[in-house]
């Protein structure tokens, strides 16, 4: 397990103690600072370093320490996808994981001694989150997370029900639609969805000269975007999106679903070098079990991606639930939410295998 740890000047001493303790437990520890307790420092700066590590997937869990732990808790929980819990006992630590799925442990360096801090940390790292009613409650929290990504809907499921999208989707569903028409329609739907999901991109005022006079106008404020298709079916959506956002960089993730286990198997990943600076749209026409989508998001996070949205034409409730549980901060944009999965893992009613229909294979 990868653990990021950080503290301000008041938590520095306990951080040094816990860092070595966690390493002795066999965990991979990244110390983000502070690196001295002599100079006063602001707890939000350190909390956000750890929180960003966890939210981006660069760390599986985080540990934060300040004087009481309260400041670290408040500031870390401002980062979507981070669930920081201030723990004062082993019981609280265990329940914060089992019931609440906390992914950042917060301790008070002035109120918790080294021995108790080690005991709390040991229990917290060893405890897994429980499903059932607790998972449902955690999902409700994720649904309330504040907007903040390019689409303005971080951590939410958005159905883009524009009439043109729904009309074209009905033709795509038809089994008699030709490969040529299917391919063209998927691109058109992707372009229409790009129009919808980019409506909250930031603008800045510029001055332009019309044939008549100088005037003020609005221009995109240099926001960096990336489109990342999941091979192979995701390729069918790329061109349609690039027609609207031609300056976006394109990455690729290669995954296929094992027909026996229905689990994703990865074989390729190539992303822009500055992926961490970009708002990222992962595209895949079908969100079925959610395994491939979740794995793709995890790949992008490991490469430094932070602001991620998932764009699909059709989704099953099972796939939405899987992605929401694994990556609660990721916005999901779909054109339709279908009924269920069948025994073969296909969406019902769906449209069949999107990759086969795009490329004329079986």
C-alpha positions as CSV (number, residue, x, y, z in Angstrom):
1,X,0.0,0.0,0.0
2,X,1.2,3.5,-0.9
3,X,0.7,6.0,2.0
4,X,1.3,9.7,1.8
5,X,2.0,11.5,5.1
6,X,2.2,15.1,6.0
7,X,2.2,17.5,8.9
8,X,2.6,21.2,9.8
9,X,5.1,22.4,12.4
10,X,2.9,21.3,15.3
11,X,2.6,17.7,14.0
12,X,6.2,17.4,12.8
13,X,7.5,15.3,15.7
14,X,4.7,12.8,15.6
15,X,4.9,12.6,11.8
16,X,8.6,11.6,12.0
17,X,7.7,8.9,14.5
18,X,4.8,7.5,12.5
19,X,6.6,7.7,9.1
20,X,9.1,5.1,10.3
21,X,6.5,3.1,12.0
22,X,4.4,2.8,8.9
23,X,7.5,1.8,6.9
24,X,8.3,-0.9,9.4
25,X,4.8,-2.2,8.7
26,X,5.9,-2.8,5.1
27,X,4.0,0.1,3.5
28,X,5.4,2.4,0.8
29,X,5.5,5.9,2.5
30,X,5.8,9.3,0.8
31,X,6.6,12.1,3.1
32,X,5.3,15.4,1.6
33,X,6.5,17.6,4.5
34,X,6.9,19.7,6.5
35,X,10.5,18.8,7.0
36,X,11.1,20.9,10.1
37,X,9.2,21.7,13.2
38,X,11.1,24.9,13.9
39,X,9.4,27.2,11.4
40,X,5.7,27.9,11.6
41,X,3.8,26.6,8.5
42,X,0.1,26.6,7.4
43,X,-1.7,23.3,7.8
44,X,-3.8,23.7,4.6
45,X,-0.7,23.6,2.5
46,X,0.3,20.2,3.8
47,X,-3.2,18.8,4.0
48,X,-3.7,19.5,0.3
49,X,-0.5,17.9,-0.7
50,X,-1.5,14.6,0.9
51,X,-5.2,15.0,-0.2
52,X,-4.1,15.5,-3.8
53,X,-1.9,12.3,-3.6
54,X,-4.9,10.3,-2.5
55,X,-7.5,11.9,-4.8
56,X,-5.2,11.4,-7.9
57,X,-4.4,7.8,-7.0
58,X,-0.7,8.4,-6.4
59,X,-1.4,7.2,-2.9
60,X,-3.9,4.6,-1.6
61,X,-4.2,6.3,1.8
62,X,-3.0,9.4,3.6
63,X,-2.0,10.5,7.1
64,X,-2.2,14.1,8.3
65,X,-1.1,15.6,11.6
66,X,-1.5,19.1,13.1
67,X,-1.9,20.3,16.7
68,X,-5.5,19.1,17.3
69,X,-6.2,17.5,13.9
70,X,-9.2,19.7,13.3
71,X,-7.6,22.1,10.8
72,X,-6.2,19.2,8.8
73,X,-9.6,17.5,8.7
74,X,-11.4,20.6,7.5
75,X,-9.0,21.5,4.8
76,X,-8.4,17.9,3.5
77,X,-12.1,17.3,3.1
78,X,-12.3,20.3,0.7
79,X,-10.7,18.0,-1.9
80,X,-13.3,15.9,-3.8
81,X,-12.7,12.2,-3.3
82,X,-11.0,12.7,0.0
83,X,-12.7,11.4,3.2
84,X,-10.5,12.5,6.1
85,X,-11.3,11.3,9.6
86,X,-9.9,12.7,12.9
87,X,-9.4,9.6,15.0
88,X,-8.7,9.6,18.8
89,X,-8.9,5.9,19.5
90,X,-8.5,2.5,17.9
91,X,-12.3,2.0,17.9
92,X,-12.9,5.3,16.1
93,X,-10.1,4.4,13.6
94,X,-11.7,1.0,12.8
95,X,-15.2,2.4,12.4
96,X,-14.0,5.3,10.3
97,X,-12.8,2.7,7.8
98,X,-15.5,0.1,8.1
99,X,-18.5,2.4,8.1
100,X,-17.2,5.6,6.5
101,X,-14.5,4.5,4.1
102,X,-12.1,7.1,5.3
103,X,-9.0,7.3,3.1
104,X,-7.1,9.9,5.1
105,X,-6.3,9.4,8.8
106,X,-6.0,12.7,10.8
107,X,-4.2,12.8,14.2
108,X,-3.6,15.6,16.7
109,X,0.0,15.9,17.6
110,X,-0.7,17.8,20.8
111,X,-3.5,15.5,22.1
112,X,-2.4,12.0,20.9
113,X,0.8,10.5,22.2
114,X,3.2,8.4,20.0
115,X,2.1,5.0,21.4
116,X,-1.6,5.7,20.9
117,X,-0.9,7.2,17.5
118,X,0.9,4.0,16.4
119,X,-2.0,1.8,17.7
120,X,-4.6,4.0,15.9
121,X,-2.6,3.9,12.7
122,X,-2.0,0.2,12.8
123,X,-5.8,-0.5,13.1
124,X,-6.7,2.1,10.5
125,X,-4.3,0.7,7.9
126,X,-5.4,-2.9,8.5
127,X,-9.2,-2.3,8.3
128,X,-11.2,-2.5,5.1
129,X,-14.4,-0.6,4.2
130,X,-17.6,-2.6,4.5
131,X,-20.3,-2.8,1.9
132,X,-24.1,-3.1,2.4
133,X,-25.8,-0.2,4.0
134,X,-22.5,1.6,4.6
135,X,-21.7,1.6,0.9
136,X,-25.1,3.2,0.1
137,X,-24.4,5.9,2.7
138,X,-21.0,6.7,1.3
139,X,-22.5,7.0,-2.2
140,X,-24.9,9.6,-0.9
141,X,-22.0,11.6,0.4
142,X,-20.2,11.3,-3.0
143,X,-23.3,12.6,-4.8
144,X,-23.2,15.7,-2.8
145,X,-19.6,16.6,-3.5
146,X,-19.0,20.1,-4.7
147,X,-18.7,20.8,-8.5
148,X,-15.2,21.6,-9.6
149,X,-14.2,19.9,-12.9
150,X,-14.4,21.1,-16.4
151,X,-17.9,19.8,-16.8
152,X,-19.0,21.5,-13.6
153,X,-20.5,18.2,-12.2
154,X,-17.8,16.4,-10.3
155,X,-18.8,13.1,-8.7
156,X,-22.3,13.1,-10.3
157,X,-24.1,11.1,-13.0
158,X,-25.5,13.3,-15.7
159,X,-27.8,12.0,-18.5
160,X,-27.5,14.2,-21.6
161,X,-31.0,13.9,-22.8
162,X,-30.9,16.4,-25.7
163,X,-33.6,15.4,-28.3
164,X,-31.0,15.0,-31.1
165,X,-28.8,12.7,-28.9
166,X,-31.8,10.6,-28.1
167,X,-33.0,10.4,-31.7
168,X,-29.5,9.3,-33.0
169,X,-29.2,6.9,-30.1
170,X,-32.4,5.1,-31.2
171,X,-30.8,4.5,-34.6
172,X,-27.6,3.3,-33.1
173,X,-29.5,0.7,-31.0
174,X,-31.2,-0.8,-34.1
175,X,-29.5,-4.0,-35.0
176,X,-30.1,-3.3,-38.7
177,X,-28.0,-0.1,-38.7
178,X,-25.0,-0.6,-41.0
179,X,-21.4,-0.3,-39.8
180,X,-20.9,2.9,-41.8
181,X,-24.0,4.5,-40.3
182,X,-23.3,3.2,-36.8
183,X,-19.8,4.7,-36.9
184,X,-20.9,8.1,-38.1
185,X,-23.7,8.2,-35.6
186,X,-21.4,7.4,-32.7
187,X,-19.2,10.2,-33.7
188,X,-22.1,12.6,-34.0
189,X,-23.5,11.6,-30.6
190,X,-20.0,12.0,-29.0
191,X,-19.8,15.5,-30.5
192,X,-23.2,16.5,-29.2
193,X,-22.2,15.2,-25.8
194,X,-19.0,17.1,-25.9
195,X,-21.1,20.2,-26.5
196,X,-23.1,19.5,-23.4
197,X,-20.3,18.5,-21.0
198,X,-18.1,21.4,-22.0
199,X,-20.7,24.0,-21.2
200,X,-18.9,25.1,-18.0
201,X,-15.4,25.6,-19.4
202,X,-14.1,29.0,-18.2
203,X,-14.1,32.0,-20.4
204,X,-12.1,35.2,-20.4
205,X,-12.8,38.6,-22.0
206,X,-10.7,39.5,-25.1
207,X,-10.8,42.4,-27.6
208,X,-11.4,41.7,-31.3
209,X,-11.8,43.9,-34.3
210,X,-14.9,43.2,-36.3
211,X,-15.3,44.7,-39.9
212,X,-17.1,47.5,-38.1
213,X,-15.2,48.3,-34.9
214,X,-13.4,47.0,-31.8
215,X,-15.4,45.1,-29.4
216,X,-15.2,42.9,-26.3
217,X,-15.8,39.1,-26.8
218,X,-15.5,35.9,-24.8
219,X,-12.8,33.3,-25.4
220,X,-11.8,30.0,-23.7
221,X,-9.3,30.8,-21.0
222,X,-6.6,28.4,-22.2
223,X,-8.1,25.4,-20.3
224,X,-6.1,22.3,-21.1
225,X,-8.1,19.3,-22.1
226,X,-7.4,15.6,-22.9
227,X,-9.6,12.9,-24.5
228,X,-8.6,9.4,-23.5
229,X,-10.4,6.6,-25.4
230,X,-10.5,3.1,-24.0
231,X,-9.4,0.8,-26.8
232,X,-10.9,-0.2,-29.0
233,X,-14.5,0.9,-28.9
234,X,-13.6,4.3,-27.4
235,X,-11.9,5.2,-30.6
236,X,-15.3,5.6,-32.2
237,X,-16.0,8.6,-30.0
238,X,-12.7,10.5,-30.4
239,X,-13.2,12.2,-33.8
240,X,-16.6,13.5,-32.8
241,X,-15.3,15.1,-29.7
242,X,-12.2,16.6,-31.4
243,X,-14.4,18.4,-33.9
244,X,-15.6,20.6,-31.0
245,X,-12.4,20.7,-29.0
246,X,-9.6,20.3,-31.6
247,X,-6.8,21.4,-29.3
248,X,-7.4,18.6,-26.8
249,X,-4.5,16.1,-26.6
250,X,-5.4,12.4,-27.0
251,X,-4.2,9.5,-24.9
252,X,-5.0,5.8,-25.2
253,X,-5.7,3.0,-22.7
254,X,-5.8,-0.6,-23.9
255,X,-8.1,-2.9,-21.9
256,X,-10.2,-5.9,-22.8
257,X,-12.8,-7.8,-20.7
258,X,-12.0,-11.4,-20.0
259,X,-15.1,-13.3,-21.3
260,X,-14.9,-15.8,-18.4
261,X,-14.2,-13.6,-15.4
262,X,-15.6,-10.3,-16.9
263,X,-12.6,-8.6,-15.3
264,X,-10.5,-6.0,-17.2
265,X,-7.1,-7.0,-18.5
266,X,-4.8,-4.1,-19.5
267,X,-2.2,-4.2,-22.3
268,X,-1.5,-0.5,-23.2
269,X,-1.4,3.0,-21.8
270,X,0.0,6.1,-23.4
271,X,-1.0,9.5,-22.0
272,X,0.1,13.1,-22.6
273,X,3.2,14.1,-20.5
274,X,1.2,16.9,-18.8
275,X,-1.8,14.8,-18.0
276,X,-1.9,16.2,-14.5
277,X,-2.5,19.7,-15.8
278,X,-5.5,18.7,-17.9
279,X,-9.2,18.2,-17.5
280,X,-9.6,14.6,-18.8
281,X,-12.5,12.9,-20.6
282,X,-12.2,9.1,-20.6
283,X,-14.4,7.8,-23.4
284,X,-15.9,4.4,-23.8
285,X,-19.3,3.8,-25.5
286,X,-20.6,1.2,-23.0
287,X,-20.4,1.3,-19.2
288,X,-21.4,-2.2,-18.4
289,X,-19.9,-3.9,-15.4
290,X,-17.8,-0.9,-14.7
291,X,-14.6,-2.9,-14.3
292,X,-12.8,-1.6,-17.4
293,X,-13.9,2.0,-16.7
294,X,-12.8,1.8,-13.1
295,X,-9.4,0.3,-14.2
296,X,-9.0,3.0,-16.8
297,X,-9.6,5.8,-14.3
298,X,-7.1,4.2,-11.9
299,X,-4.5,4.1,-14.7
300,X,-5.0,7.8,-15.4
301,X,-4.7,8.6,-11.7
302,X,-1.5,6.6,-11.4
303,X,0.0,8.7,-14.2
304,X,-0.9,11.9,-12.4
305,X,-4.4,12.7,-13.8
306,X,-6.6,14.4,-11.3
307,X,-9.6,16.1,-13.0
308,X,-11.3,13.2,-14.6
309,X,-14.7,12.6,-16.2
310,X,-16.1,9.5,-17.8
311,X,-18.2,9.8,-21.0
312,X,-20.2,6.9,-22.3
313,X,-23.2,6.5,-24.6
314,X,-25.1,3.8,-22.6
315,X,-24.6,2.7,-19.0
316,X,-26.0,-0.1,-16.8
317,X,-26.8,0.7,-13.1
318,X,-24.2,-1.9,-12.1
319,X,-21.5,0.0,-14.0
320,X,-22.5,3.3,-12.6
321,X,-22.5,1.9,-9.1
322,X,-19.0,0.4,-9.5
323,X,-17.4,3.5,-10.8
324,X,-19.1,5.7,-8.2
325,X,-17.9,3.4,-5.4
326,X,-14.3,3.2,-6.7
327,X,-13.9,6.8,-7.8
328,X,-16.6,8.9,-6.1
329,X,-15.1,12.2,-7.3
330,X,-15.4,11.3,-11.0
331,X,-18.3,12.7,-13.0
332,X,-20.1,10.2,-15.3
333,X,-21.8,11.5,-18.5
334,X,-24.1,9.2,-20.4
335,X,-26.8,9.5,-23.1
336,X,-28.9,6.7,-21.5
337,X,-29.1,4.6,-18.3
338,X,-30.5,1.2,-19.3
339,X,-32.2,-1.5,-17.2
340,X,-29.5,-4.0,-16.2
341,X,-26.8,-6.5,-17.3
342,X,-27.7,-10.0,-18.6
343,X,-25.9,-13.1,-17.6
344,X,-23.1,-12.5,-20.2
345,X,-22.4,-9.0,-18.9
346,X,-24.1,-7.2,-21.8
347,X,-26.3,-4.1,-21.2
348,X,-30.0,-4.7,-21.6
349,X,-31.5,-3.4,-23.9
350,X,-28.1,-1.8,-24.9
351,X,-26.9,-2.0,-28.5
352,X,-24.7,-5.2,-28.5
353,X,-20.9,-5.1,-28.7
354,X,-20.0,-1.5,-29.6
355,X,-16.5,-2.5,-30.8
356,X,-17.8,-5.2,-33.1
357,X,-20.5,-2.8,-34.5
358,X,-18.0,0.0,-35.0
359,X,-15.4,-2.1,-36.8
360,X,-17.5,-4.8,-38.5
361,X,-16.1,-7.7,-36.5
362,X,-17.6,-10.5,-34.5
